[in-house]
Amino acid sequence: MINFRLAKNTDYVRLADVHMACSVIQPGGFMFRLGLPFLRQYYRVMLQEKYSVILCAEEDGKLLGFSSGSLDTAEHFQALKRHRLRFLISVLAVICRQPRIIKDILARMRSGSPDSEMGGYVTQTGPRGEFWCWLSDQRYGGGALVLNAKWLLVMKTLGAKEVRIEVDGRNPKVERMHRLVGARVVKNYVTPDGNPRIIMGYDLTKLNLERFVAE
């Protein structure tokens, strides 16, 4: 039986491991390229950030997946800035092996929102979904959909009326899964590095999310 619970501060290593395992088989990921030490630091910070919401799915102590995001994306990015030295130290080994990745890191640090004139990679205000990870070797039917729906219900309970996400345009499977739960396309755009991406939105005031989580 799958259990769903909010992440604890001690979950940061397992969250990083699942993030890495899922990202290496998906197109367009970036953060996993910074390595496990970075991801572990990232989740340590996020689990202490007061607006961060991470919901885990596990069975017999094994983490099957998680859904994460923030009630206040602007504060999320401020938290990243406050810990940038910690993040820098965690990626030094990757930078030494791949110096060219510095350009990609700086591009993301300097970018704005896709809604701004300068363009960017991700939405930077309001409630936002960040990662929806489910281990591909775990065959649990609609478990991933239930996880996402439960996470959205948590966001709604905490006061969010709309949640926006970004989906890589080269990953139609993920777009279809979000559509199944009720997301709609808000905007198609191209990131500064030339990749297609989609902003999708969940209107939490209208969706019947309970149909996905009924026992």
Buried (B, 14 or more C-beta within 10 A) or exposed (E): EBEBEEBEEEBBBBBBBBBBBBBEEBEBBBBBBBBBBBBBBBBBBBBEBEBBBBBBBBEEEEBBBBBBBBBBBEBBBEBBEEBEEEBEEBBEEBBEEBEEBEEBBEBBEEBBBBBEEEBBBBBBBBBBBBBBBBBEEBEBEEBBBBBBBBBBBBBBEEEBEBBBBBBBBEBEEBBEBBEEBBBEEBBEBEBBEEBBBBBBBBEBEEBEBEEBBEE
